[in-house]
Amino acid sequence: MATQWAVSVSPHVRKGTTTSQIMWTVSASLIPVMLLSIYNFGLRALFITLASVISCVVVEAISQKALGRPVSSKDGSAVLTGILMAFVIPPGVPYWLPAIGAVAAIFINKELMGGLGFNVWNPALVGRALLTASFPVYMTAAWIPSRAVSNVPIDQYVWGGLDAVSTATPLYVLRHYGFEALTQQFGSIGTIYQNFFVGFKPGCIGETSGVLILLGGLFLLLRGIITWHIPVSTIASVAVMSWIFGGNTWFSGDPLVHVLSGGVMLGAFYMATDYVTSPTVKPGQIVFGIGVGVLTVLIRLKGGYPEGVCYAILLMNCLTPALDEWFKPKRFAPPKQAPVMATK
């Protein structure tokens, strides 16, 4: 009888952990970040996250029913997508906005491409990219300061992004006004390091706390869910590039401010490490992470938008098949040629 071969989509590494267990474990690791977001921005952060998760689950179920596939909401992938998409949007957006992003993230990017394992781009970032392009006012003017460092009560903000009592993010201040303005608005450099690391700064719902994201990433590393290659190469390349080009002169930028601002930490540990859209071979992962870091700083410093993590990861997602091919390990050495015997 002929040998039967099973062909499946990536990832191809097999171990005693199911996809569902991985998805729910990653989601659980983000609970501390969610709790700090509620403290920073009030219950609205929780409600937006719930709206995002519910929208993703509903869109996935409707899409799979319409396409004649079994509904797989219990595997946790839609829940994780909803959490991550909510974490990369401002806390002042209207509640209906995540539903629009869910259509792009789940229906267009994942289900129309064949379902989980076939999507080319990270679903949560596709949703964010569409929202930024379609609703730029909501996505760029709905920032509020952390409750811990603001004298304006949370309940005094007018939500919706258009008439909100808003504040500039660190990246916006750094991009348009320079480092001196950053220290004037957010305090001394020591205070900036401390507050940015803990998470007391304006920003997207789940991007503010460097320490909690780092702890969650270390938890995933210890569980073997991710490896160090992409997070370390991403963060290191952001630090080096921002140090070289991020100041008024070469080699005068502040790498720590760039690493702790925006979505570098969340992107490095939770977005760029997505199994489906990142390389599976270790050298390819390092190159992938370096590309994400370089593009992030390039967009931040030279682009029209002060943040570049989302677009950097999406652009590198396009190179994932090529990186896997370029760094594919050689399983068999080339045959050695027989020595040529001298003849008289």
C-alpha positions in Angstrom: 0.0 0.0 0.0 1.3 3.5 -0.9 2.5 5.7 2.0 -0.1 8.3 2.9 1.3 11.8 3.7 -0.6 14.4 5.7 -0.2 18.0 4.6 -1.1 20.8 6.9 -0.6 24.6 7.2 2.0 26.2 9.4 3.2 25.9 12.1 4.7 22.5 11.5 6.4 22.0 14.9 4.5 19.5 16.9 4.5 19.4 20.7 2.1 18.3 23.5 0.2 21.6 23.5 -2.9 22.4 21.5 -3.7 25.6 19.6 -6.5 26.3 22.0 -4.3 25.9 25.0 -1.7 28.4 23.5 -4.4 31.0 22.6 -6.0 30.9 26.1 -2.6 31.0 27.8 -1.5 34.0 25.8 -4.8 35.7 26.6 -4.4 35.0 30.3 -0.9 36.5 30.3 -2.4 39.8 29.3 -4.8 40.0 32.3 -2.4 42.2 34.4 -2.0 44.6 31.5 -5.8 44.8 31.3 -6.1 45.5 35.0 -3.6 48.4 34.8 -5.5 49.8 31.8 -8.7 49.9 33.9 -6.8 51.8 36.6 -5.3 54.2 34.1 -8.3 54.9 31.9 -11.3 53.7 33.9 -13.9 51.0 33.1 -14.1 52.3 29.6 -10.9 50.4 28.7 -12.6 47.2 29.8 -15.8 47.9 27.9 -13.8 48.7 24.7 -11.9 45.4 25.1 -15.1 43.5 25.7 -16.6 45.1 22.6 -13.6 44.1 20.6 -13.6 40.5 21.8 -17.3 40.0 21.3 -17.1 41.6 17.8 -14.3 39.3 16.8 -16.0 36.2 18.1 -19.3 37.1 16.4 -17.7 38.0 13.1 -15.7 34.7 13.2 -18.9 32.6 13.8 -20.9 34.4 11.1 -18.0 34.1 8.6 -17.5 30.4 9.3 -21.2 29.7 9.0 -21.4 31.6 5.7 -18.4 29.9 4.3 -19.6 26.4 5.3 -16.9 25.8 7.9 -17.3 24.5 11.5 -17.5 27.3 14.1 -14.2 27.3 16.0 -14.8 30.1 18.5 -13.8 27.8 21.4 -10.2 27.7 20.2 -9.6 31.2 21.6 -8.0 32.7 18.5 -10.8 35.2 18.0 -10.7 36.1 21.7 -7.0 36.8 21.5 -7.4 38.8 18.4 -10.0 40.9 20.0 -7.9 41.6 23.1 -4.8 42.5 21.1 -6.8 44.8 18.7 -8.3 46.6 21.7 -4.9 47.0 23.2 -3.6 48.9 20.2 -6.4 51.5 19.9 -6.9 54.6 22.1 -9.1 54.5 25.1 -11.3 57.4 24.0 -12.7 55.8 20.8 -16.5 55.0 20.5 -17.7 51.6 21.4 -18.7 50.7 17.8 -15.3 51.2 16.4 -13.8 47.8 17.3 -16.7 46.1 15.4 -15.4 47.7 12.2 -11.9 46.5 13.0 -13.2 43.0 13.7 -14.6 42.7 10.1 -11.2 43.5 8.7 -9.2 41.4 11.2 -11.4 38.3 11.1 -13.5 38.2 8.0 -11.2 39.8 5.4 -7.8 38.9 6.7 -8.4 35.5 8.2 -11.5 33.7 7.0 -11.5 34.8 3.4 -7.9 33.6 3.2 -8.8 30.1 4.4 -9.1 30.4 8.2 -6.6 30.1 11.0 -3.2 29.3 9.7 -3.7 30.7 6.2 -3.6 34.5 6.9 -0.6 36.4 5.7 -0.8 39.4 8.2 -1.4 39.6 11.9 -5.2 39.9 12.3 -5.2 42.4 15.2 -2.8 44.8 13.4 -4.9 44.5 10.1 -7.9 45.7 12.2 -5.9 48.6 13.6 -4.5 49.6 10.3 -7.9 49.8 8.7 -9.3 51.8 11.6 -6.3 54.2 11.4 -6.9 54.7 7.7 -10.7 55.0 7.9 -11.1 56.9 11.1 -7.9 58.9 11.6 -9.5 61.4 14.0 -10.7 58.8 16.4 -7.4 56.9 16.2 -5.2 59.9 16.7 -7.2 62.3 18.9 -8.7 60.1 21.6 -5.7 60.0 24.0 -6.1 60.6 27.7 -3.5 60.7 30.4 -3.1 58.1 33.0 -5.2 58.5 36.1 -2.0 58.2 38.2 -0.4 61.4 36.9 -3.4 63.5 35.8 -5.3 66.0 37.8 -8.3 65.8 35.4 -10.8 63.1 36.6 -11.6 60.4 34.1 -15.3 61.0 34.2 -14.8 64.6 33.0 -13.6 63.5 29.5 -16.0 63.7 26.6 -15.6 60.4 24.9 -15.5 59.8 21.2 -12.3 61.4 20.1 -13.8 64.5 18.5 -14.5 66.7 21.5 -12.4 64.9 24.1 -10.2 66.7 26.5 -7.1 65.1 25.0 -3.4 64.8 25.7 -0.5 64.2 23.4 1.3 60.9 23.5 5.0 60.7 24.2 5.8 59.8 20.6 3.8 62.7 19.3 5.6 65.1 21.5 9.0 63.6 20.7 8.2 63.5 16.9 7.0 67.1 16.6 8.6 69.1 19.4 11.7 67.2 20.4 13.2 65.7 23.6 13.1 69.0 25.6 9.4 69.3 25.2 9.0 65.7 26.3 10.7 66.4 29.6 8.7 69.6 30.0 5.4 67.7 29.7 6.2 64.4 31.4 8.9 65.4 34.0 12.5 64.7 34.4 14.2 61.9 32.5 14.2 59.7 35.7 10.5 60.3 36.1 9.9 59.5 32.5 11.8 56.2 32.7 9.9 55.3 35.9 6.4 56.2 34.7 6.9 54.8 31.2 8.2 51.5 32.6 5.4 51.1 35.1 2.7 52.3 32.6 1.6 55.7 33.8 1.5 57.5 30.5 -1.0 58.3 27.7 -1.2 55.7 24.9 -3.3 52.8 23.6 -5.2 50.7 26.0 -2.7 47.9 26.4 0.6 49.5 25.3 1.5 51.6 28.4 3.2 49.2 30.9 6.6 48.1 29.9 7.1 46.0 33.1 3.8 44.1 32.8 4.3 43.3 29.1 7.8 42.2 29.9 6.6 39.9 32.7 3.9 38.5 30.4 6.5 37.9 27.7 8.9 36.2 30.1 6.0 33.9 31.2 5.4 32.9 27.6 9.2 32.3 27.1 9.3 30.1 30.2 6.2 28.2 28.9 7.9 27.6 25.6 5.2 29.4 23.7 7.5 31.9 22.2 11.3 32.1 21.8 13.7 35.0 22.5 14.7 35.6 18.9 12.0 38.0 17.6 11.5 40.0 20.9 15.2 40.5 21.6 16.1 41.4 18.0 13.1 43.8 17.7 13.8 45.6 20.9 17.6 45.7 20.3 17.2 47.1 16.8 14.8 49.8 18.0 17.2 50.8 20.7 20.2 50.9 18.4 18.5 52.7 15.6 16.9 55.3 17.9 20.2 55.9 19.7 22.0 56.5 16.3 19.3 58.5 14.5 16.8 59.6 17.2 18.6 62.7 18.5 19.5 66.1 17.2 22.9 64.7 16.1 24.0 61.1 15.4 24.4 58.9 18.5 22.5 61.3 20.7 19.0 59.7 20.8 17.5 58.1 24.0 16.9 54.4 23.2 15.1 53.7 26.4 12.4 56.3 25.7 11.8 54.9 22.3 11.6 51.3 23.6 9.2 52.2 26.4 7.0 54.5 24.2 4.3 53.3 21.9 3.8 49.6 21.0 7.4 48.3 20.9 7.1 46.0 23.9 3.6 44.7 23.1 4.5 44.3 19.4 7.8 42.5 20.1 6.3 39.9 22.5 2.8 39.5 21.4 2.3 40.7 17.7 5.6 39.9 15.9 5.8 36.4 17.5 2.5 35.3 16.0 3.1 31.7 14.8 1.3 32.0 11.5 2.7 35.3 10.3 6.3 35.1 11.5 9.2 32.8 10.4 9.6 29.4 11.9 13.4 29.1 11.6 15.5 30.9 14.2 17.8 32.9 11.8 14.8 34.0 9.9 13.2 35.2 13.2 16.2 37.3 14.1 16.2 39.0 10.6 12.4 39.4 11.0 12.8 41.1 14.4 15.6 43.4 13.1 13.4 44.4 10.1 10.5 45.2 12.5 12.8 47.4 14.6 14.5 49.2 11.8 11.2 50.0 10.0 9.6 51.1 13.3 12.2 53.7 13.9 12.3 54.7 10.2 8.5 55.4 10.3 8.7 57.2 13.6 11.4 59.5 12.6 10.6 60.1 8.9 7.0 59.1 8.4 3.9 61.2 8.8 2.7 59.1 11.7 4.6 59.1 15.0 4.2 55.4 15.6 5.5 52.7 13.3 5.2 49.3 15.0 1.9 48.3 13.4 3.0 48.9 9.8 6.5 47.6 10.5 5.2 44.2 11.5 2.6 44.1 8.7 5.4 44.8 6.2 7.7 42.1 7.6 4.8 39.7 7.6 5.0 39.8 3.8 8.6 38.6 3.9 7.9 35.6 6.2 7.7 33.0 3.4 10.9 34.3 1.9 12.7 34.3 5.2 11.7 30.7 5.9 12.9 29.8 2.4 16.2 31.7 2.6 17.2 30.3 6.0 15.8 26.8 5.5 18.2 24.4 7.2 20.0 21.9 5.0 19.1 18.4 6.2 21.5 16.5 4.1 25.1 17.5 3.2 26.0 17.5 -0.5 27.7 14.3 -1.6 31.4 14.3 -1.3 33.3 13.7 -4.5 35.6 10.7 -4.6 39.2 11.5 -4.6 40.9 11.5 -8.0 43.5 8.8 -8.1 46.7 9.6 -9.9 47.6 7.3 -12.7 50.9 6.6 -14.3 
